[in-house]
Amino acid sequence: MRAVRVEDGALEVGEIDAPDLVAGGLRVRVAAAGVNRADLMQRRGFYPPPPGASEVLGLECAGEVLEVGDGVAGWKPGDRVMALLAGGGYAEEVVVDAGSALPVPATFSFAEAAVFPEVFLTVFSNVWQIAGLEARQTLLVHGGGSGIGTASIQLATEAGIPVYVTAGSQEKCARCLSLGASLAIDYREQDFAEEVARATDGRGVDVILDSIGGAYLASNLRSLSVGGKLILIGLMQGAKAEINLGALLSRRLQVVGSTLRAKSLEEKAAIVSGLVDTFGGAIEAGRLRPVLHEVFPLEAADDAHALMQASGHFGKIALALD
């Protein structure tokens, strides 16, 4: 089967063996795959797949079920499926654990479905399951124009929770506001901690979802309310920073590190079922759907990576195989 291979840091489309179907799994003919920053990191050798996972890039995909493994119920060949992967999405076929798969809503194209699982499951897992965001609380998300940001805006808005975001231009801020954000802060022109303080009358926000890392740590802590939680899911601007432990003690703050890829199959299945239980109706109705910026053919994966590296997109980027 065709797949994108990493050769000395370069992306090349070549032939590899199709993966073996396993008990509890689904063999999927991939129609489209999502592109994520983790793919760029893996390409550079900084984010290796978990033991036993495919070395092929790609953490999410959508397509058609070809075969159903032993012990799997509720799926049959021909079903449209979107899935969270530990790797292998940039290929014509992939085998995914059935617990990490969701049916594709009738209103979704395959390209839209391919870019849904990683960001919506990441946000739900971290903001709802880990941070326990509740009604009448507030959420701050960095990178409002990213896949994570646009998914966060939609989920929080659907739940009736005010969501503040940072973004890198006035244009992206305007698009975040049109998507449902209560406040969009241009981090190139404004101090987000000051803007959050102003918007909350000095109280701060209850939960922050951060993929930036060290460079934002001090300002993030300043932006939290008493008892607030900082959920760290990325290190785009540094893995190290000094932390004022006194602030954590006196204001009862929590700093939590989290990654989705390394979770067990059982943990991922619990996230999938939790998302469906909480937001399934909105997903099926099309109120929650990914913002798709551009679709590239598989052979242009390098162009897709360049666009993501330059942050020239709003929402998600997909690769089309079909």
Contacts in CASP RR format, 6 or more apart in sequence:
PFRMAT RR
TARGET T0000
AUTHOR 0000-0000-0000
METHOD contacts of the structure
MODEL  1
MRAVRVEDGALEVGEIDAPDLVAGGLRVRVAAAGVNRADLMQRRGFYPPP
PGASEVLGLECAGEVLEVGDGVAGWKPGDRVMALLAGGGYAEEVVVDAGS
ALPVPATFSFAEAAVFPEVFLTVFSNVWQIAGLEARQTLLVHGGGSGIGT
ASIQLATEAGIPVYVTAGSQEKCARCLSLGASLAIDYREQDFAEEVARAT
DGRGVDVILDSIGGAYLASNLRSLSVGGKLILIGLMQGAKAEINLGALLS
RRLQVVGSTLRAKSLEEKAAIVSGLVDTFGGAIEAGRLRPVLHEVFPLEA
ADDAHALMQASGHFGKIALALD
1 15 0 8 1.000
1 16 0 8 1.000
1 17 0 8 1.000
1 18 0 8 1.000
1 91 0 8 1.000
1 92 0 8 1.000
1 93 0 8 1.000
2 13 0 8 1.000
2 14 0 8 1.000
2 15 0 8 1.000
2 91 0 8 1.000
2 92 0 8 1.000
2 298 0 8 1.000
2 321 0 8 1.000
3 13 0 8 1.000
3 14 0 8 1.000
3 15 0 8 1.000
3 16 0 8 1.000
3 56 0 8 1.000
3 88 0 8 1.000
3 90 0 8 1.000
3 91 0 8 1.000
3 92 0 8 1.000
4 11 0 8 1.000
4 12 0 8 1.000
4 13 0 8 1.000
4 14 0 8 1.000
4 56 0 8 1.000
4 57 0 8 1.000
4 90 0 8 1.000
4 91 0 8 1.000
4 298 0 8 1.000
4 301 0 8 1.000
4 319 0 8 1.000
5 11 0 8 1.000
5 12 0 8 1.000
5 13 0 8 1.000
5 14 0 8 1.000
5 16 0 8 1.000
5 56 0 8 1.000
6 12 0 8 1.000
6 42 0 8 1.000
6 43 0 8 1.000
6 57 0 8 1.000
9 43 0 8 1.000
9 44 0 8 1.000
10 302 0 8 1.000
11 43 0 8 1.000
11 301 0 8 1.000
11 302 0 8 1.000
11 305 0 8 1.000
13 298 0 8 1.000
13 299 0 8 1.000
13 301 0 8 1.000
16 56 0 8 1.000
16 91 0 8 1.000
18 92 0 8 1.000
18 93 0 8 1.000
19 27 0 8 1.000
19 54 0 8 1.000
19 88 0 8 1.000
19 93 0 8 1.000
19 94 0 8 1.000
19 95 0 8 1.000
20 95 0 8 1.000
21 27 0 8 1.000
21 67 0 8 1.000
21 69 0 8 1.000
21 95 0 8 1.000
22 69 0 8 1.000
22 95 0 8 1.000
23 69 0 8 1.000
23 70 0 8 1.000
23 71 0 8 1.000
24 69 0 8 1.000
24 70 0 8 1.000
24 71 0 8 1.000
24 72 0 8 1.000
24 97 0 8 1.000
24 98 0 8 1.000
25 68 0 8 1.000
25 69 0 8 1.000
25 72 0 8 1.000
25 95 0 8 1.000
25 96 0 8 1.000
25 97 0 8 1.000
25 98 0 8 1.000
26 65 0 8 1.000
26 67 0 8 1.000
26 68 0 8 1.000
26 69 0 8 1.000
26 72 0 8 1.000
26 75 0 8 1.000
26 81 0 8 1.000
26 83 0 8 1.000
26 95 0 8 1.000
26 96 0 8 1.000
26 97 0 8 1.000
26 98 0 8 1.000
26 101 0 8 1.000
27 65 0 8 1.000
27 66 0 8 1.000
27 67 0 8 1.000
27 68 0 8 1.000
27 69 0 8 1.000
27 93 0 8 1.000
27 94 0 8 1.000
27 95 0 8 1.000
28 61 0 8 1.000
28 63 0 8 1.000
28 64 0 8 1.000
28 65 0 8 1.000
28 66 0 8 1.000
28 81 0 8 1.000
28 83 0 8 1.000
28 93 0 8 1.000
28 94 0 8 1.000
28 95 0 8 1.000
28 96 0 8 1.000
29 63 0 8 1.000
29 64 0 8 1.000
29 65 0 8 1.000
29 66 0 8 1.000
29 92 0 8 1.000
29 93 0 8 1.000
29 322 0 8 1.000
30 61 0 8 1.000
30 62 0 8 1.000
30 63 0 8 1.000
30 89 0 8 1.000
30 91 0 8 1.000
30 92 0 8 1.000
30 93 0 8 1.000
30 94 0 8 1.000
30 321 0 8 1.000
30 322 0 8 1.000
31 61 0 8 1.000
31 62 0 8 1.000
31 63 0 8 1.000
31 64 0 8 1.000
31 110 0 8 1.000
31 111 0 8 1.000
31 114 0 8 1.000
31 320 0 8 1.000
31 321 0 8 1.000
31 322 0 8 1.000
32 61 0 8 1.000
32 62 0 8 1.000
32 63 0 8 1.000
32 110 0 8 1.000
32 111 0 8 1.000
32 113 0 8 1.000
32 114 0 8 1.000
32 115 0 8 1.000
32 295 0 8 1.000
32 318 0 8 1.000
32 319 0 8 1.000
32 320 0 8 1.000
32 321 0 8 1.000
32 322 0 8 1.000
33 58 0 8 1.000
33 60 0 8 1.000
33 61 0 8 1.000
33 62 0 8 1.000
33 89 0 8 1.000
33 90 0 8 1.000
33 91 0 8 1.000
33 114 0 8 1.000
33 298 0 8 1.000
33 318 0 8 1.000
33 319 0 8 1.000
33 321 0 8 1.000
34 58 0 8 1.000
34 59 0 8 1.000
34 60 0 8 1.000
34 61 0 8 1.000
34 89 0 8 1.000
34 114 0 8 1.000
34 115 0 8 1.000
34 118 0 8 1.000
34 316 0 8 1.000
34 317 0 8 1.000
34 318 0 8 1.000
34 319 0 8 1.000
35 58 0 8 1.000
35 115 0 8 1.000
35 296 0 8 1.000
35 301 0 8 1.000
35 304 0 8 1.000
35 305 0 8 1.000
35 308 0 8 1.000
35 316 0 8 1.000
35 317 0 8 1.000
35 318 0 8 1.000
35 319 0 8 1.000
36 58 0 8 1.000
36 59 0 8 1.000
36 60 0 8 1.000
36 118 0 8 1.000
36 308 0 8 1.000
37 211 0 8 1.000
37 236 0 8 1.000
37 308 0 8 1.000
38 47 0 8 1.000
38 59 0 8 1.000
38 261 0 8 1.000
39 57 0 8 1.000
39 58 0 8 1.000
39 59 0 8 1.000
39 90 0 8 1.000
39 305 0 8 1.000
40 305 0 8 1.000
40 308 0 8 1.000
40 309 0 8 1.000
41 47 0 8 1.000
42 48 0 8 1.000
42 49 0 8 1.000
42 57 0 8 1.000
43 57 0 8 1.000
43 305 0 8 1.000
47 261 0 8 1.000
49 55 0 8 1.000
49 86 0 8 1.000
49 87 0 8 1.000
49 261 0 8 1.000
50 86 0 8 1.000
50 261 0 8 1.000
50 262 0 8 1.000
52 86 0 8 1.000
53 85 0 8 1.000
53 86 0 8 1.000
53 87 0 8 1.000
53 88 0 8 1.000
54 85 0 8 1.000
54 86 0 8 1.000
54 87 0 8 1.000
54 88 0 8 1.000
54 89 0 8 1.000
54 91 0 8 1.000
54 94 0 8 1.000
55 87 0 8 1.000
55 88 0 8 1.000
56 87 0 8 1.000
56 88 0 8 1.000
56 89 0 8 1.000
56 90 0 8 1.000
56 91 0 8 1.000
57 87 0 8 1.000
57 88 0 8 1.000
57 89 0 8 1.000
57 90 0 8 1.000
57 301 0 8 1.000
58 85 0 8 1.000
58 87 0 8 1.000
58 88 0 8 1.000
58 89 0 8 1.000
58 90 0 8 1.000
59 84 0 8 1.000
59 85 0 8 1.000
59 86 0 8 1.000
59 87 0 8 1.000
59 89 0 8 1.000
59 118 0 8 1.000
59 261 0 8 1.000
60 82 0 8 1.000
60 83 0 8 1.000
60 84 0 8 1.000
60 85 0 8 1.000
60 89 0 8 1.000
60 114 0 8 1.000
60 115 0 8 1.000
60 116 0 8 1.000
60 117 0 8 1.000
60 118 0 8 1.000
61 82 0 8 1.000
61 83 0 8 1.000
61 85 0 8 1.000
61 88 0 8 1.000
61 89 0 8 1.000
61 94 0 8 1.000
61 96 0 8 1.000
61 114 0 8 1.000
62 80 0 8 1.000
62 81 0 8 1.000
62 82 0 8 1.000
62 83 0 8 1.000
62 104 0 8 1.000
62 108 0 8 1.000
62 110 0 8 1.000
62 111 0 8 1.000
62 113 0 8 1.000
62 114 0 8 1.000
62 116 0 8 1.000
63 80 0 8 1.000
63 81 0 8 1.000
63 82 0 8 1.000
63 104 0 8 1.000
63 110 0 8 1.000
63 113 0 8 1.000
63 114 0 8 1.000
63 322 0 8 1.000
64 77 0 8 1.000
64 78 0 8 1.000
64 79 0 8 1.000
64 80 0 8 1.000
64 81 0 8 1.000
65 75 0 8 1.000
65 76 0 8 1.000
65 77 0 8 1.000
65 78 0 8 1.000
65 79 0 8 1.000
65 80 0 8 1.000
65 81 0 8 1.000
66 77 0 8 1.000
66 78 0 8 1.000
66 93 0 8 1.000
67 77 0 8 1.000
68 75 0 8 1.000
68 76 0 8 1.000
68 77 0 8 1.000
68 98 0 8 1.000
69 98 0 8 1.000
72 98 0 8 1.000
75 81 0 8 1.000
75 98 0 8 1.000
75 101 0 8 1.000
79 103 0 8 1.000
80 103 0 8 1.000
80 104 0 8 1.000
80 110 0 8 1.000
80 113 0 8 1.000
81 96 0 8 1.000
81 101 0 8 1.000
81 102 0 8 1.000
81 103 0 8 1.000
81 104 0 8 1.000
82 101 0 8 1.000
82 102 0 8 1.000
82 103 0 8 1.000
82 104 0 8 1.000
82 108 0 8 1.000
82 113 0 8 1.000
82 114 0 8 1.000
82 116 0 8 1.000
82 117 0 8 1.000
83 94 0 8 1.000
83 96 0 8 1.000
83 100 0 8 1.000
83 101 0 8 1.000
83 102 0 8 1.000
83 117 0 8 1.000
84 96 0 8 1.000
84 100 0 8 1.000
84 101 0 8 1.000
84 117 0 8 1.000
84 118 0 8 1.000
84 121 0 8 1.000
84 260 0 8 1.000
84 268 0 8 1.000
84 272 0 8 1.000
85 94 0 8 1.000
85 96 0 8 1.000
85 100 0 8 1.000
86 261 0 8 1.000
87 94 0 8 1.000
88 94 0 8 1.000
90 298 0 8 1.000
90 301 0 8 1.000
90 319 0 8 1.000
92 321 0 8 1.000
97 265 0 8 1.000
97 268 0 8 1.000
97 269 0 8 1.000
99 265 0 8 1.000
99 268 0 8 1.000
99 269 0 8 1.000
99 272 0 8 1.000
100 117 0 8 1.000
100 265 0 8 1.000
100 268 0 8 1.000
100 269 0 8 1.000
100 272 0 8 1.000
101 272 0 8 1.000
102 116 0 8 1.000
102 117 0 8 1.000
102 272 0 8 1.000
102 276 0 8 1.000
104 110 0 8 1.000
104 113 0 8 1.000
105 113 0 8 1.000
105 283 0 8 1.000
105 284 0 8 1.000
105 286 0 8 1.000
105 289 0 8 1.000
107 285 0 8 1.000
107 286 0 8 1.000
107 289 0 8 1.000
108 116 0 8 1.000
108 286 0 8 1.000
108 289 0 8 1.000
110 320 0 8 1.000
110 322 0 8 1.000
111 292 0 8 1.000
111 295 0 8 1.000
111 318 0 8 1.000
111 320 0 8 1.000
112 289 0 8 1.000
112 290 0 8 1.000
112 292 0 8 1.000
112 318 0 8 1.000
114 318 0 8 1.000
114 319 0 8 1.000
115 147 0 8 1.000
115 290 0 8 1.000
115 292 0 8 1.000
115 316 0 8 1.000
115 317 0 8 1.000
115 318 0 8 1.000
116 289 0 8 1.000
116 290 0 8 1.000
118 260 0 8 1.000
119 147 0 8 1.000
119 148 0 8 1.000
119 149 0 8 1.000
119 150 0 8 1.000
119 151 0 8 1.000
119 290 0 8 1.000
119 316 0 8 1.000
120 151 0 8 1.000
120 155 0 8 1.000
120 275 0 8 1.000
120 288 0 8 1.000
120 290 0 8 1.000
121 260 0 8 1.000
121 268 0 8 1.000
121 271 0 8 1.000
121 272 0 8 1.000
121 275 0 8 1.000
122 148 0 8 1.000
122 151 0 8 1.000
122 233 0 8 1.000
122 260 0 8 1.000
123 148 0 8 1.000
123 149 0 8 1.000
123 151 0 8 1.000
123 152 0 8 1.000
123 155 0 8 1.000
123 209 0 8 1.000
124 155 0 8 1.000
124 271 0 8 1.000
124 274 0 8 1.000
124 275 0 8 1.000
124 278 0 8 1.000
124 279 0 8 1.000
125 258 0 8 1.000
125 260 0 8 1.000
125 271 0 8 1.000
126 209 0 8 1.000
126 231 0 8 1.000
126 233 0 8 1.000
126 258 0 8 1.000
127 133 0 8 1.000
127 139 0 8 1.000
127 152 0 8 1.000
127 155 0 8 1.000
127 156 0 8 1.000
127 207 0 8 1.000
127 209 0 8 1.000
127 231 0 8 1.000
128 155 0 8 1.000
128 278 0 8 1.000
129 271 0 8 1.000
129 274 0 8 1.000
130 231 0 8 1.000
130 256 0 8 1.000
130 258 0 8 1.000
131 207 0 8 1.000
131 209 0 8 1.000
131 229 0 8 1.000
131 231 0 8 1.000
131 256 0 8 1.000
132 207 0 8 1.000
132 229 0 8 1.000
133 139 0 8 1.000
133 156 0 8 1.000
133 159 0 8 1.000
133 161 0 8 1.000
133 206 0 8 1.000
133 207 0 8 1.000
135 159 0 8 1.000
135 160 0 8 1.000
135 161 0 8 1.000
137 161 0 8 1.000
137 205 0 8 1.000
137 206 0 8 1.000
137 207 0 8 1.000
138 161 0 8 1.000
138 162 0 8 1.000
138 163 0 8 1.000
138 164 0 8 1.000
138 200 0 8 1.000
138 204 0 8 1.000
138 205 0 8 1.000
138 206 0 8 1.000
138 207 0 8 1.000
138 225 0 8 1.000
139 152 0 8 1.000
139 156 0 8 1.000
139 161 0 8 1.000
139 162 0 8 1.000
139 163 0 8 1.000
139 164 0 8 1.000
139 205 0 8 1.000
139 206 0 8 1.000
139 207 0 8 1.000
139 208 0 8 1.000
139 209 0 8 1.000
140 163 0 8 1.000
140 164 0 8 1.000
140 165 0 8 1.000
140 166 0 8 1.000
140 192 0 8 1.000
140 196 0 8 1.000
140 205 0 8 1.000
140 207 0 8 1.000
140 208 0 8 1.000
140 209 0 8 1.000
140 223 0 8 1.000
141 148 0 8 1.000
141 149 0 8 1.000
141 152 0 8 1.000
141 153 0 8 1.000
141 163 0 8 1.000
141 164 0 8 1.000
141 165 0 8 1.000
141 166 0 8 1.000
141 208 0 8 1.000
141 209 0 8 1.000
142 165 0 8 1.000
142 166 0 8 1.000
142 187 0 8 1.000
142 192 0 8 1.000
142 208 0 8 1.000
142 209 0 8 1.000
142 210 0 8 1.000
142 211 0 8 1.000
142 212 0 8 1.000
142 216 0 8 1.000
143 149 0 8 1.000
143 165 0 8 1.000
143 166 0 8 1.000
143 167 0 8 1.000
143 168 0 8 1.000
143 211 0 8 1.000
144 150 0 8 1.000
144 152 0 8 1.000
144 153 0 8 1.000
144 165 0 8 1.000
144 166 0 8 1.000
144 167 0 8 1.000
144 172 0 8 1.000
144 176 0 8 1.000
144 181 0 8 1.000
144 184 0 8 1.000
145 165 0 8 1.000
145 167 0 8 1.000
145 172 0 8 1.000
145 175 0 8 1.000
145 176 0 8 1.000
145 314 0 8 1.000
145 315 0 8 1.000
146 211 0 8 1.000
146 315 0 8 1.000
147 290 0 8 1.000
147 291 0 8 1.000
147 315 0 8 1.000
147 316 0 8 1.000
148 209 0 8 1.000
148 211 0 8 1.000
148 233 0 8 1.000
149 165 0 8 1.000
149 176 0 8 1.000
149 209 0 8 1.000
149 315 0 8 1.000
150 176 0 8 1.000
150 179 0 8 1.000
150 290 0 8 1.000
150 291 0 8 1.000
150 314 0 8 1.000
150 315 0 8 1.000
150 316 0 8 1.000
151 290 0 8 1.000
152 163 0 8 1.000
152 165 0 8 1.000
152 209 0 8 1.000
153 163 0 8 1.000
153 165 0 8 1.000
153 176 0 8 1.000
153 179 0 8 1.000
153 180 0 8 1.000
153 181 0 8 1.000
154 179 0 8 1.000
154 180 0 8 1.000
154 287 0 8 1.000
154 288 0 8 1.000
154 289 0 8 1.000
155 279 0 8 1.000
155 288 0 8 1.000
156 162 0 8 1.000
156 163 0 8 1.000
157 163 0 8 1.000
157 179 0 8 1.000
157 180 0 8 1.000
157 181 0 8 1.000
158 279 0 8 1.000
158 282 0 8 1.000
158 287 0 8 1.000
158 288 0 8 1.000
162 182 0 8 1.000
162 183 0 8 1.000
163 180 0 8 1.000
163 181 0 8 1.000
163 182 0 8 1.000
164 181 0 8 1.000
164 182 0 8 1.000
164 183 0 8 1.000
164 184 0 8 1.000
164 185 0 8 1.000
164 195 0 8 1.000
164 196 0 8 1.000
164 199 0 8 1.000
164 205 0 8 1.000
165 173 0 8 1.000
165 176 0 8 1.000
165 181 0 8 1.000
165 183 0 8 1.000
165 184 0 8 1.000
165 185 0 8 1.000
166 184 0 8 1.000
166 185 0 8 1.000
166 186 0 8 1.000
166 187 0 8 1.000
166 192 0 8 1.000
167 173 0 8 1.000
167 176 0 8 1.000
167 184 0 8 1.000
167 185 0 8 1.000
167 186 0 8 1.000
167 187 0 8 1.000
168 186 0 8 1.000
168 187 0 8 1.000
168 188 0 8 1.000
168 311 0 8 1.000
169 186 0 8 1.000
169 188 0 8 1.000
170 186 0 8 1.000
172 184 0 8 1.000
172 314 0 8 1.000
173 184 0 8 1.000
173 185 0 8 1.000
173 186 0 8 1.000
174 184 0 8 1.000
175 314 0 8 1.000
176 184 0 8 1.000
177 184 0 8 1.000
179 291 0 8 1.000
182 199 0 8 1.000
183 195 0 8 1.000
183 196 0 8 1.000
183 199 0 8 1.000
185 192 0 8 1.000
185 195 0 8 1.000
185 196 0 8 1.000
191 219 0 8 1.000
192 219 0 8 1.000
192 223 0 8 1.000
193 219 0 8 1.000
193 220 0 8 1.000
193 222 0 8 1.000
193 223 0 8 1.000
196 204 0 8 1.000
196 205 0 8 1.000
196 223 0 8 1.000
197 204 0 8 1.000
197 222 0 8 1.000
197 223 0 8 1.000
200 225 0 8 1.000
203 225 0 8 1.000
204 223 0 8 1.000
204 224 0 8 1.000
204 225 0 8 1.000
205 223 0 8 1.000
205 224 0 8 1.000
205 225 0 8 1.000
205 228 0 8 1.000
206 224 0 8 1.000
206 225 0 8 1.000
206 227 0 8 1.000
206 228 0 8 1.000
206 229 0 8 1.000
207 228 0 8 1.000
207 229 0 8 1.000
207 231 0 8 1.000
208 220 0 8 1.000
208 223 0 8 1.000
208 224 0 8 1.000
208 229 0 8 1.000
208 230 0 8 1.000
208 231 0 8 1.000
209 231 0 8 1.000
209 233 0 8 1.000
210 216 0 8 1.000
210 220 0 8 1.000
210 230 0 8 1.000
210 231 0 8 1.000
210 232 0 8 1.000
210 233 0 8 1.000
210 234 0 8 1.000
211 232 0 8 1.000
211 233 0 8 1.000
211 234 0 8 1.000
211 235 0 8 1.000
211 236 0 8 1.000
212 234 0 8 1.000
212 235 0 8 1.000
212 236 0 8 1.000
212 237 0 8 1.000
212 238 0 8 1.000
213 232 0 8 1.000
213 234 0 8 1.000
213 235 0 8 1.000
213 236 0 8 1.000
213 237 0 8 1.000
213 238 0 8 1.000
213 239 0 8 1.000
213 241 0 8 1.000
214 235 0 8 1.000
214 237 0 8 1.000
214 238 0 8 1.000
214 239 0 8 1.000
214 240 0 8 1.000
214 241 0 8 1.000
215 237 0 8 1.000
215 238 0 8 1.000
215 241 0 8 1.000
216 237 0 8 1.000
217 241 0 8 1.000
217 242 0 8 1.000
217 243 0 8 1.000
218 241 0 8 1.000
218 242 0 8 1.000
218 244 0 8 1.000
220 230 0 8 1.000
221 230 0 8 1.000
221 243 0 8 1.000
221 244 0 8 1.000
221 247 0 8 1.000
221 248 0 8 1.000
221 253 0 8 1.000
221 255 0 8 1.000
224 230 0 8 1.000
224 251 0 8 1.000
224 253 0 8 1.000
226 251 0 8 1.000
226 252 0 8 1.000
227 251 0 8 1.000
227 252 0 8 1.000
227 253 0 8 1.000
227 254 0 8 1.000
228 251 0 8 1.000
228 252 0 8 1.000
228 253 0 8 1.000
228 254 0 8 1.000
229 253 0 8 1.000
229 254 0 8 1.000
229 255 0 8 1.000
229 256 0 8 1.000
230 253 0 8 1.000
230 254 0 8 1.000
230 255 0 8 1.000
230 256 0 8 1.000
231 256 0 8 1.000
231 257 0 8 1.000
231 258 0 8 1.000
232 255 0 8 1.000
232 256 0 8 1.000
232 257 0 8 1.000
232 258 0 8 1.000
233 257 0 8 1.000
233 258 0 8 1.000
233 259 0 8 1.000
243 255 0 8 1.000
247 253 0 8 1.000
248 254 0 8 1.000
248 255 0 8 1.000
260 268 0 8 1.000
260 271 0 8 1.000
263 271 0 8 1.000
275 283 0 8 1.000
276 283 0 8 1.000
279 288 0 8 1.000
280 288 0 8 1.000
282 288 0 8 1.000
283 289 0 8 1.000
290 315 0 8 1.000
290 316 0 8 1.000
291 314 0 8 1.000
291 315 0 8 1.000
291 316 0 8 1.000
292 315 0 8 1.000
292 316 0 8 1.000
292 318 0 8 1.000
293 307 0 8 1.000
293 313 0 8 1.000
293 314 0 8 1.000
293 315 0 8 1.000
293 316 0 8 1.000
293 317 0 8 1.000
294 304 0 8 1.000
294 307 0 8 1.000
294 313 0 8 1.000
294 317 0 8 1.000
294 318 0 8 1.000
295 317 0 8 1.000
295 318 0 8 1.000
295 319 0 8 1.000
295 320 0 8 1.000
296 303 0 8 1.000
296 304 0 8 1.000
296 317 0 8 1.000
296 318 0 8 1.000
296 319 0 8 1.000
296 320 0 8 1.000
297 319 0 8 1.000
297 320 0 8 1.000
298 319 0 8 1.000
298 320 0 8 1.000
298 321 0 8 1.000
300 319 0 8 1.000
301 319 0 8 1.000
304 317 0 8 1.000
304 319 0 8 1.000
307 313 0 8 1.000
307 317 0 8 1.000
308 317 0 8 1.000
END
